[in-house]
Amino acid sequence: MSFRVKAAAVCAVVLLPLSASQVMAADPPPHLGAGVLVPGRSAIDVGMSGARVVVSNPVYETSNNGTTWTASGGTSVGKPLQVEGSALLTFDGSTAKVGGLTFPAADEVVLGKGGKLVSHRTPAGATAEVYDVASKTKLADYAPPFAMSGDTVWKVTSPGQLDGKNLTTGDVKTILVASACTVGPDDVNGRWAVLSGCNQVVDVSGPQPPRNLSVTADSQLGNGFAVQASGSDLLVTDLNDPALGQRRYGPIRTAGPSFRADGSGLAKIVYADSDGNPRVITLSWLSPDPQQHPDTVAPVLTSASAGDRVRDNTSLSFDWAFNDPQDPNSPATGVLSYDLRIQQRPNRTSPYGAWNLVPAWQGLKTTAASLTAPIGTDTCWSVRARDYAGNVSAWSTSYCSEVDGTAPSLVTWRIGDRVQLSGTSTVRWAYKDDTDIASYDVVYKTAAPGVALGKWIYPATWQNTRITSITWSPRLGWDECFMVRSRDYLGNLSAWAPQICSVAPQDDRAFTSAGTVTRSTSTLAFHGTTTILKANGAYLTKPTEAAQRLAVTAIHGPGQGRIDIYHANVKLGTISLAATTTTRVTTYLPTTAFRTGPVKIISTSTAPASIDAVAFLRAP
């Protein structure tokens, strides 16, 4: 809505009731310390417009933070410095000067906010003359009190009615205010008017409702804030904040305080500190100007999900949510539609392809989509949104989901000792997967004493099983080997794990003895028996055994002798049984070619050799 009308027309703004949230908070405002020092000159009075800082007396100014000060001419004895826009009002003897205009210094001379208008009134005069500073042209006469801001003069023309006339266009804006309100010099700046008599802050541009605020007589109105002395501090009120939040700064000079709001419209204040030095406060905490604007903000993504990073099925889905940001001054138009794109790679070692804007997914009104992807395919989704004002968000980051194309991997695969001397044996396994394990296949093969390993056997109950171990009772002399593999729920199947085997050795009693030999018992021995070769040349033998490797279990200890081991008439090695302590030890002979033939264990010393058991390994 435009408030500008012809000079004879009037546009009214209705004054809304105050809400509880518009009353100033009772908590003490935070104290933010002193402003930034502008060095080089002390000040009786201060003023500022943008980078231009002015002090008196006499009048000097700087635009580079005090590095250089320049005399402006004139003084300002007893008069506050007025610096608005590019205009500076100074006093030189009996003359007030601003932009080439001169007035008697004894007159009441006021520079309007923004520096476009200036008024002067003779002492006790009924009206004041209002001039255009740039053209030095008289524009109107006004009976005080009134305020000037930009090109407009504001005045309460009748109880409850605040009129603002633009002296350039002639347009008049009328705002309804409380009946006790009055407006005076410096009471309007930009969009805000701080009115006396009714303690109201009124938005002269709309659409903000009025709020209550009491200010002292020395209050200065900046563009979006009010500042006033409060003891040894300055108290700043944020007029853009519906709650009228406040902050403190200081200390200031209390004997003859001097402070001014920035005349250029920036959120700054200049003041004289307790030592008379000028300091500048930047009000970076002020709320944004609440002027109402068209919706220029694109929707914002609030959530999105492509589900699990790796999926155990081929059905992929993506869902999302956007919010169209809004505030009281930029109403949201709402989310209109969405565009969706995907990029894919067939497996983890391939690069992603180009983004694909699927036609059916452009201008979507829904907030979810799905597709079916081949096993191993990685799919990344990205979405953007547009609102009813046509604002389009950026594409979102990628949200990716992969159909598991990787087989399970082996973590644990063990069977205990290769030579099993206990009463039971157990083979155990564990796999991990990007999703989850569905089942296992287990196969085995065996070899009876004297023969090679047979073919792999696939027990039906061990295929597609969920078991993770098998326990059995070993048979003496039998070699038993296993393999396992795993699959996930998408059917990705691992390779067979390496073959692992366990053999129960043949006891010493399974061998024929010759020479000086004694059959004995021992609590350390496998099955509790040993055969002691008591003389050089004594031996144990068996006519036919098949193996790729032999392992001999014997009692090692003090005074034990030495043995040689033969298989298929090939000497495999020599074992010394001498040791400092008596223990049962299994010694593995070197791996050889697979052989079938007689076995002979012969004593090669006069010391005894206690043989416990012999294992025949068909696989290493």
Secondary structure as GFF3:
##gff-version 3
##sequence-region A 1 620
A	DSSP	beta_strand	12	13	.	.	.	ID=ss1
A	DSSP	three_ten_helix	20	22	.	.	.	ID=ss2
A	DSSP	beta_strand	36	37	.	.	.	ID=ss3
A	DSSP	beta_strand	45	49	.	.	.	ID=ss4
A	DSSP	beta_strand	52	56	.	.	.	ID=ss5
A	DSSP	beta_strand	60	62	.	.	.	ID=ss6
A	DSSP	beta_strand	70	71	.	.	.	ID=ss7
A	DSSP	beta_strand	82	84	.	.	.	ID=ss8
A	DSSP	beta_strand	87	92	.	.	.	ID=ss9
A	DSSP	beta_strand	95	98	.	.	.	ID=ss10
A	DSSP	beta_strand	101	104	.	.	.	ID=ss11
A	DSSP	beta_strand	108	111	.	.	.	ID=ss12
A	DSSP	beta_strand	117	121	.	.	.	ID=ss13
A	DSSP	beta_strand	128	132	.	.	.	ID=ss14
A	DSSP	beta_strand	137	142	.	.	.	ID=ss15
A	DSSP	beta_strand	147	149	.	.	.	ID=ss16
A	DSSP	beta_strand	152	158	.	.	.	ID=ss17
A	DSSP	beta_strand	161	166	.	.	.	ID=ss18
A	DSSP	beta_strand	172	176	.	.	.	ID=ss19
A	DSSP	beta_strand	188	189	.	.	.	ID=ss20
A	DSSP	beta_strand	192	195	.	.	.	ID=ss21
A	DSSP	beta_strand	200	203	.	.	.	ID=ss22
A	DSSP	beta_strand	211	212	.	.	.	ID=ss23
A	DSSP	beta_strand	220	221	.	.	.	ID=ss24
A	DSSP	beta_strand	225	230	.	.	.	ID=ss25
A	DSSP	beta_strand	233	238	.	.	.	ID=ss26
A	DSSP	beta_strand	246	249	.	.	.	ID=ss27
A	DSSP	beta_strand	259	261	.	.	.	ID=ss28
A	DSSP	beta_strand	268	272	.	.	.	ID=ss29
A	DSSP	beta_strand	278	282	.	.	.	ID=ss30
A	DSSP	beta_strand	300	305	.	.	.	ID=ss31
A	DSSP	beta_strand	310	311	.	.	.	ID=ss32
A	DSSP	beta_strand	315	323	.	.	.	ID=ss33
A	DSSP	beta_strand	335	345	.	.	.	ID=ss34
A	DSSP	three_ten_helix	359	361	.	.	.	ID=ss35
A	DSSP	beta_strand	362	364	.	.	.	ID=ss36
A	DSSP	beta_strand	368	372	.	.	.	ID=ss37
A	DSSP	beta_strand	378	387	.	.	.	ID=ss38
A	DSSP	beta_strand	399	403	.	.	.	ID=ss39
A	DSSP	beta_strand	409	414	.	.	.	ID=ss40
A	DSSP	beta_strand	425	432	.	.	.	ID=ss41
A	DSSP	beta_strand	437	447	.	.	.	ID=ss42
A	DSSP	three_ten_helix	460	462	.	.	.	ID=ss43
A	DSSP	beta_strand	469	472	.	.	.	ID=ss44
A	DSSP	beta_strand	479	488	.	.	.	ID=ss45
A	DSSP	beta_strand	500	503	.	.	.	ID=ss46
A	DSSP	beta_strand	506	507	.	.	.	ID=ss47
A	DSSP	three_ten_helix	508	510	.	.	.	ID=ss48
A	DSSP	beta_strand	512	514	.	.	.	ID=ss49
A	DSSP	beta_strand	517	521	.	.	.	ID=ss50
A	DSSP	three_ten_helix	526	528	.	.	.	ID=ss51
A	DSSP	beta_strand	529	533	.	.	.	ID=ss52
A	DSSP	beta_strand	539	547	.	.	.	ID=ss53
A	DSSP	beta_strand	549	556	.	.	.	ID=ss54
A	DSSP	beta_strand	562	567	.	.	.	ID=ss55
A	DSSP	beta_strand	570	576	.	.	.	ID=ss56
A	DSSP	beta_strand	583	588	.	.	.	ID=ss57
A	DSSP	beta_strand	595	603	.	.	.	ID=ss58
A	DSSP	beta_strand	609	617	.	.	.	ID=ss59
###
